[in-house]
Amino acid sequence: MSVIGPVVVTGASSGIGRACVERLAKAGVRTFPTVRKEADALSLTEAFGALVEPVLADVTDAASLARAAAEIEARLAGSRLGGLVNNAGVALPGPALSQPLDEIQRVIDTNLVGAMRAVQAFGPLLGAVPGAAGPKGRIVNITSVSGKFGYPFTAAYAASKHGLEGYSESLRRELMLTGVDVIVVGPGAVKTPIWDKGAAVDRSRYAGTGWAAPLARLEESL
């Protein structure tokens, strides 16, 4: 029997999030992965078994996270979450001087503000409330090497991950009052579908700007 309480993993349809769910399930940990599509939920349960209980939620939608938290609270039946893994993210490469602001906002809203929304939604289920009795969970924020270094054509992504590093520092100090730990995991470059999804964005807008060739070389290296 696992000694780790149930864990929420955001953005678990593919990549690092899905790998986290697989590892937790193999360790015997009850896991609540958040996904946006029913097909992804079915894929997770079919692949990893009954300990995996997907919940539909979108980290860019506070209302959907609130519904997910209420659903998970009901399933917990009075017990606590053991962990929250903030993994949901998107990467949309582009030159900082001309990348459309709606793309930049999407990256920051998903990678940074999305994690903030998830902490507010699931924090009480971890015991992250001053004076709360009982066992406490922990928060793991998945940042990136881009949370320390900024690479060309990833300014929005780097800004979101630098922001998540800073947010985690402050949150960690605040939650010392509650006994809930905040942990940052900053992976190096990992070949996951996040980059394939970003590459699907139309790059023709940069044709003739001088950015097209170096951006294409970056994407070839991903």
Secondary structure as UniProt FT lines:
FT   STRAND          7..9
FT   HELIX           15..26
FT   TURN            27..28
FT   STRAND          31..35
FT   HELIX           38..48
FT   TURN            50..51
FT   STRAND          55..56
FT   TURN            59..60
FT   HELIX           62..76
FT   TURN            77..78
FT   STRAND          83..86
FT   TURN            96..98
FT   HELIX           101..108
FT   HELIX           109..113
FT   HELIX           114..126
FT   TURN            130..131
FT   STRAND          138..142
FT   HELIX           145..147
FT   TURN            152..153
FT   HELIX           155..175
FT   TURN            176..179
FT   STRAND          181..185
FT   HELIX           193..199
FT   HELIX           204..206
FT   TURN            207..208
FT   HELIX           212..221
//
